[in-house]
Amino acid sequence: MITKMGVASVFVNDYEEAKAFFVDKLGFELRSDVQMENGFRWLTVGPPSSPAFQLALTVPGPPMHDEETAASIRALMAKGALSAGAWNTDDCRKTYEEYAARGVEFLQEPAERPYGVEAVFRDNSGNWYSLNELNDQAFDQRAMAEAFESGTSE
């Protein structure tokens, strides 16, 4: 049985720029930075509070992708069409202020949602992320269904 997520991947434009964004702006830790014999770079980072989780920063291209596939991925990134997931925080508004002061681009300021407080930011490769401070109802399926079926957004 699967017990937890260990590694997730996000496409980035440049390894060094992405590493700087996640480490310097978001406060993540560098987990691994290894050049494989086939030319693939295994670069992972992660939040200090989740030491067993790695976010793999991956530049589209060989040896994982042919040029046509890499170009398609880069086009989606340039459009801002890729969401790389949601990060949880204990205080969305405080984290928003900290990250905004470090130059993180926010697409949405913190706002009340049925599941808590949410802000949305973009990394320096165009991927967007939800930043969530979850409330007690976030994992209550019935409460979420009622909130969204009734059109409640606050």
C-alpha positions in Angstrom: 0.0 0.0 0.0 1.2 3.5 -0.8 1.9 5.5 2.4 2.8 9.0 1.1 4.1 11.1 -1.8 7.9 11.0 -1.9 8.7 12.9 -5.1 6.6 15.2 -7.3 8.0 17.0 -10.4 7.6 20.4 -11.9 8.9 21.6 -15.3 11.1 24.6 -15.1 12.9 26.8 -17.7 16.4 26.8 -16.1 17.8 24.6 -13.3 19.8 27.4 -11.6 17.0 30.0 -11.8 14.5 27.5 -10.4 16.8 26.4 -7.6 17.3 30.0 -6.6 13.5 30.7 -6.7 12.6 27.7 -4.5 15.5 28.0 -2.1 15.9 31.8 -1.8 12.3 33.0 -2.3 10.3 30.2 -0.8 12.8 29.0 1.8 13.0 25.4 0.6 16.0 23.2 1.2 18.2 21.7 -1.5 17.7 18.0 -1.3 19.7 16.6 -4.2 21.7 17.9 -7.2 23.2 15.1 -9.2 24.2 14.9 -12.9 23.4 11.4 -14.2 25.6 9.6 -16.7 23.0 10.1 -19.4 23.0 13.8 -19.0 19.9 14.0 -16.8 20.1 16.4 -13.9 18.3 15.2 -10.7 17.7 18.4 -8.8 15.3 18.3 -5.9 14.2 20.8 -3.2 11.6 20.6 -0.5 10.1 22.6 2.4 12.0 22.2 5.7 8.9 21.0 7.5 8.6 18.0 5.1 12.1 16.4 5.1 10.9 13.2 3.3 9.3 15.1 0.3 11.3 16.1 -2.8 10.1 18.4 -5.5 12.1 17.5 -8.7 12.9 20.5 -10.8 13.0 19.3 -14.4 13.9 21.2 -17.6 12.0 19.7 -20.6 14.4 18.0 -23.0 16.7 15.1 -23.5 17.1 12.5 -22.3 13.6 12.5 -21.0 11.8 14.3 -23.9 12.4 14.6 -27.6 12.5 18.2 -28.9 8.9 18.2 -30.1 7.6 17.1 -26.7 10.0 19.6 -24.9 8.7 22.4 -27.1 5.1 21.5 -26.3 5.8 21.5 -22.6 7.7 24.9 -22.8 4.7 26.4 -24.8 2.3 25.3 -22.0 4.7 26.8 -19.4 4.9 30.1 -21.3 1.1 30.3 -21.3 0.9 29.8 -17.6 -1.2 26.7 -18.3 0.4 24.4 -15.8 -0.5 24.1 -12.2 2.1 22.4 -10.1 -0.2 21.8 -7.1 -1.0 23.3 -3.7 1.3 24.1 -0.8 -0.1 24.2 2.8 0.8 26.8 5.3 -0.2 27.6 8.9 -0.8 31.3 8.1 -1.6 32.2 4.5 -1.7 35.9 5.0 1.7 35.9 6.8 3.3 33.7 4.2 1.8 35.9 1.4 3.4 38.9 3.0 6.8 37.2 3.4 6.9 35.8 -0.1 5.6 39.1 -1.7 8.4 40.9 0.1 10.9 38.5 -1.5 9.5 39.2 -4.9 7.2 36.2 -5.5 4.6 37.1 -8.0 1.0 36.5 -6.7 -1.9 36.0 -9.1 -4.4 36.2 -6.2 -4.1 37.7 -2.8 -5.2 35.7 0.2 -9.0 35.2 0.2 -11.5 33.3 2.3 -12.7 30.0 0.8 -14.9 27.3 2.1 -11.8 25.2 2.8 -9.8 28.0 4.4 -7.6 30.9 3.1 -6.1 30.7 -0.3 -3.6 32.7 -2.3 -2.2 31.9 -5.7 1.4 32.5 -6.8 3.6 31.8 -9.8 7.1 30.5 -10.0 9.8 32.0 -12.3 9.0 29.4 -14.9 5.3 30.3 -15.2 3.8 27.4 -13.1 1.2 28.5 -10.6 0.5 27.1 -7.2 -2.2 27.4 -4.6 -1.1 28.5 -1.1 -3.6 27.2 1.4 -4.3 27.6 5.1 -6.8 24.8 5.5 -9.7 25.0 8.0 -11.5 22.2 9.9 -13.9 21.7 7.0 -11.3 21.2 4.3 -11.4 17.4 4.5 -15.1 17.2 5.2 -16.6 16.0 1.9 -20.1 16.9 2.9 -19.3 20.4 4.0 -17.3 21.0 0.8 -20.0 19.6 -1.4 -22.6 21.8 0.3 -20.4 24.9 0.0 -19.6 24.5 -3.6 -23.1 23.2 -4.7 -24.7 26.3 -3.1 -22.2 28.6 -4.8 -20.7 29.7 -1.6 -17.3 31.2 -2.2 -16.5 32.7 1.2 
